Amino acid sequence: MITVIKRIILSCLLLNLGLAHAHHGWSEYDQTKTVKLTGTITQSGYEHPHGVIKLNADGKSWTIVLAPPFRMENRGLSKSDIANGSQVTVEGYINRSQPDELRAERITAGSKTVELR
Protein backbone atom coordinates (compact mmCIF):
# COMPACT_ATOMS: atom_id res chain seq x y z
CA MET A 1 0.00 0.00 0.00
CA ILE A 2 2.81 2.41 0.88
CA THR A 3 4.47 1.71 -2.48
CA VAL A 4 1.27 2.64 -4.32
CA ILE A 5 0.98 5.90 -2.37
CA LYS A 6 4.64 6.71 -3.09
CA ARG A 7 4.06 6.12 -6.82
CA ILE A 8 1.00 8.37 -6.81
CA ILE A 9 2.88 11.14 -5.00
CA LEU A 10 5.87 10.81 -7.33
CA SER A 11 3.59 10.90 -10.39
CA CYS A 12 1.89 14.06 -9.12
CA LEU A 13 5.25 15.73 -8.47
CA LEU A 14 6.56 14.87 -11.94
CA LEU A 15 3.35 16.06 -13.57
CA ASN A 16 3.51 19.39 -11.72
CA LEU A 17 7.16 19.87 -12.70
CA GLY A 18 6.28 19.31 -16.34
CA LEU A 19 3.38 21.75 -16.20
CA ALA A 20 5.46 24.36 -14.40
CA HIS A 21 8.21 24.04 -16.97
CA ALA A 22 5.77 24.33 -19.88
CA HIS A 23 3.91 27.23 -18.27
CA HIS A 24 6.95 29.40 -17.52
CA GLY A 25 8.76 29.22 -20.82
CA TRP A 26 9.91 32.84 -20.60
CA SER A 27 13.24 31.96 -22.22
CA GLU A 28 11.32 31.94 -25.51
CA TYR A 29 11.18 35.74 -25.30
CA ASP A 30 14.07 37.91 -26.47
CA GLN A 31 14.89 39.91 -23.35
CA THR A 32 17.74 41.80 -25.04
CA LYS A 33 15.37 44.23 -26.73
CA THR A 34 12.29 45.94 -25.34
CA VAL A 35 9.49 46.66 -27.81
CA LYS A 36 6.79 49.29 -27.25
CA LEU A 37 3.45 49.05 -29.06
CA THR A 38 0.43 51.34 -28.97
CA GLY A 39 -2.85 50.20 -30.45
CA THR A 40 -6.43 49.07 -30.07
CA ILE A 41 -7.50 45.90 -28.28
CA THR A 42 -9.57 43.68 -30.55
CA GLN A 43 -9.88 40.73 -28.18
CA SER A 44 -9.45 40.55 -24.44
CA GLY A 45 -9.00 37.63 -22.08
CA TYR A 46 -8.71 38.27 -18.34
CA GLU A 47 -8.12 34.63 -17.49
CA HIS A 48 -5.74 32.11 -15.91
CA PRO A 49 -2.93 31.39 -16.08
CA HIS A 50 -2.24 34.70 -17.88
CA GLY A 51 -4.37 37.39 -19.37
CA VAL A 52 -4.07 37.72 -23.13
CA ILE A 53 -5.13 40.47 -25.50
CA LYS A 54 -5.07 40.85 -29.26
CA LEU A 55 -3.74 44.26 -30.17
CA ASN A 56 -3.80 46.01 -33.53
CA ALA A 57 -0.60 48.05 -33.66
CA ASP A 58 1.85 49.04 -36.37
CA GLY A 59 -0.46 47.58 -39.05
CA LYS A 60 -0.32 44.14 -37.49
CA SER A 61 -2.32 41.96 -35.11
CA TRP A 62 -0.29 41.11 -32.01
CA THR A 63 -0.88 38.58 -29.26
CA ILE A 64 0.07 40.17 -25.95
CA VAL A 65 0.66 37.88 -22.96
CA LEU A 66 -0.15 39.68 -19.71
CA ALA A 67 0.19 38.76 -16.01
CA PRO A 68 -2.16 36.46 -14.10
CA PRO A 69 -5.52 38.15 -13.34
CA PHE A 70 -4.94 38.27 -9.55
CA ARG A 71 -1.69 40.21 -10.08
CA MET A 72 -3.25 42.61 -12.57
CA GLU A 73 -6.16 43.22 -10.20
CA ASN A 74 -3.82 43.74 -7.21
CA ARG A 75 -1.81 46.27 -9.20
CA GLY A 76 -4.85 48.20 -10.34
CA LEU A 77 -5.52 46.88 -13.84
CA SER A 78 -9.16 45.84 -14.00
CA LYS A 79 -10.89 43.79 -16.64
CA SER A 80 -12.64 46.93 -17.93
CA ASP A 81 -9.25 48.65 -18.47
CA ILE A 82 -8.43 46.13 -21.20
CA ALA A 83 -11.86 45.71 -22.73
CA ASN A 84 -12.28 45.37 -26.49
CA GLY A 85 -11.85 48.73 -28.23
CA SER A 86 -9.55 50.18 -25.54
CA GLN A 87 -6.38 52.00 -26.54
CA VAL A 88 -3.31 50.77 -24.66
CA THR A 89 0.47 50.88 -24.82
CA VAL A 90 2.43 47.76 -23.91
CA GLU A 91 6.17 47.29 -23.43
CA GLY A 92 7.79 43.89 -23.41
CA TYR A 93 9.69 41.20 -25.23
CA ILE A 94 8.94 39.46 -28.51
CA ASN A 95 8.70 35.68 -28.71
CA ARG A 96 11.67 34.27 -30.64
CA SER A 97 9.62 31.69 -32.58
CA GLN A 98 6.34 33.65 -32.83
CA PRO A 99 7.28 37.17 -33.96
CA ASP A 100 3.72 38.49 -33.51
CA GLU A 101 3.63 37.59 -29.79
CA LEU A 102 4.86 39.87 -27.04
CA ARG A 103 5.22 39.21 -23.29
CA ALA A 104 4.21 42.48 -21.68
CA GLU A 105 6.28 43.86 -18.81
CA ARG A 106 4.02 46.89 -18.38
CA ILE A 107 0.82 48.25 -19.81
CA THR A 108 -0.55 51.76 -19.95
CA ALA A 109 -4.34 51.93 -20.09
CA GLY A 110 -5.88 55.38 -19.87
CA SER A 111 -3.81 57.42 -17.45
CA LYS A 112 -2.33 54.53 -15.48
CA THR A 113 0.74 52.43 -16.10
CA VAL A 114 0.84 49.01 -14.46
CA GLU A 115 3.97 46.89 -13.97
CA LEU A 116 3.04 43.31 -14.75
CA ARG A 117 6.12 41.38 -13.61
Secondary structure as GFF3:
##gff-version 3
##sequence-region A 1 117
A	DSSP	alpha_helix	2	23	.	.	.	ID=ss1
A	DSSP	three_ten_helix	26	28	.	.	.	ID=ss2
A	DSSP	beta_strand	35	45	.	.	.	ID=ss3
A	DSSP	beta_strand	52	57	.	.	.	ID=ss4
A	DSSP	beta_strand	60	65	.	.	.	ID=ss5
A	DSSP	alpha_helix	69	74	.	.	.	ID=ss6
A	DSSP	three_ten_helix	79	82	.	.	.	ID=ss7
A	DSSP	beta_strand	87	94	.	.	.	ID=ss8
A	DSSP	beta_strand	101	109	.	.	.	ID=ss9
A	DSSP	beta_strand	112	115	.	.	.	ID=ss10
###
